Amino acid sequence: MSICVVDPSDSVLIRRQPHGHFTIGALNGAPQIDCDGFERALYDAGRFAARDRADLWYVSGDGEPQRLADVFTIRRLWNEYIDLPTLQLTREQICRLLDIDVKTSEAVIAVLMEVGLLQRSPDGRFARGSDRHESIPALHMKRAARRAIR
């Protein structure tokens, strides 16, 4: 068995800025890239982390950085709520849907609540938040040109 020591300078950090944008940079370095939304920041930072085999971290403002254990799980849950705007799930349902444990689901839910995608209702279900996600345009397929069949 080998022990792998993570070099924090090789880790990628997504930081939420007070003005609502997100920046990407090294965990112990200055921000390098500005993104206007979390989805873009997660996509770009995930690519950098995968390319460099680095850990991916998230922090809001001056808080403590938290390691994002599974970027694909965050993106998958994000897409479920984007595709189904009226979806309301309990923590247990999220665990079953994504096939993850409770600890991982708590981390995923915390990040998505932080960025405003999810909100918790009084009955304990997680629903899509109203923060900036209502303006996402729906996908439309192009119509095929009509031809007369003779």
N, C-alpha and C positions, 0 to 999 in steps of 0.2 A: 504494500500500500504506500502511495506517495502523498505527500502533503503539498498542496498548491497554495502558494502565498500570492494574493492578489495585489498588484501594484496599483494604488489608487490613482496614480497619474495616467494609467492606461484605461481607466473607467470613464464612461460617457455619462454626463449628467444633463437631465432636462430640468430647467429651473423656471417656475412660474414667476413672471414679473408683475409688479403692482398694476401696471397698465393693461394687463390681460394677455400680453404676448408671452411667448415661451422662448427661452434661449437654450442652445445646446453648446456644450463645451466639455472639457476634461473635468473630472471630479474636483481636482485641486487647482484648477486653472480658471482663467477668465472666459466668459462666454464668447463663443466664436460665431454662432449662427443665430439669427433672430427668425422666429416663426410666428405667424399670426394666429395659429390654432394648435391645439394639443395633438390632433390627429396627424398633422404635418410634422410636428416635432417628434412624435413617437415613431413615425415612419422613418424620418431621416436618422434619428439617433439609433433606432434599431438596426438600420443598415450599417452605420459606422461601428456599432458594437459587434455585429455579426462579422463584419470584414476584419476587425482587429481582434476578434475573440475576447472582447472586453465585457465587463459587467455594465449594466444599465441602471442608473439611479435617477430618482425624482425628488425634487424639493420645492416647496412653496415658500417664496419670499426668503426670510432669514431662518427658516426652520431647519430641522435636522434632515439630511439626505436619507432616503429610504430606498433600498435595493428593489428594483422591479424584477421579481423572480421570473415572470413569464410574459413577455411582450405579446406573444401570439394569443394568449388567453385574454389579455386586456383588449386587444384589437377584435377578437371574436365577440366578446360581450358587447363592446362598443357597436359593432355592426348589427348585432341582434336588436339593440334598442333603436338604432337608426332605421333599420328595415321595418320594424314593428313599433311605431311611436306610442301605441297604447299598451305595450307590454308592461306587466307588473308582476314581479317575481319576488319570492321570499329568498333568504340566503340559502336555504336548503334546496330550493328549486334551481338556483344558480349553480350550486355545487353539482347537482345531477345533470343539468344541461351541459356544463363544461367538463364534467368528469374530473373535478378537482376537490381537494380537501378543504376543510373549513378555514384553516390558516391562510391558504392561498386565496380563497374567495374573499376573505376580509381585506387582504392587501389590494386585490383588484378593485373591489367595491370602494375602498377608501380613496384610491387614485381617481376613479371615475366620479365620485362625489365631489372631490376637491376641485376638479376641472369643470364641474357644473353639468355633466352629462346625466348623472343619476341624482335623484332625491329620494329621501325615505318618507313614506307616508305614515300617518299615525298608526295604521294597522301593521306596520313593520315590513311592508313590501317596498321594493325598489322600483321606481318608475322613472321614465325619462324626464330630465330636468328641462326647464324652459329657457335656459341660458344659451342663446345664440344658435341652437340646433334646429329651431323651427324654420329657419330660412334655407335649409339645405334643399336644393331643388330635386324633384323626383326625376328618376331616369326615364326617358322616353325612347322607344325604339323608332327608327325611321320607318315610314310607311313605304312599302314596295309600290312601284309604279303599276297602275292598273292597265292591264292589256285585255282587249276583247278576245275571248276564246271562241273560235268558230269551228 
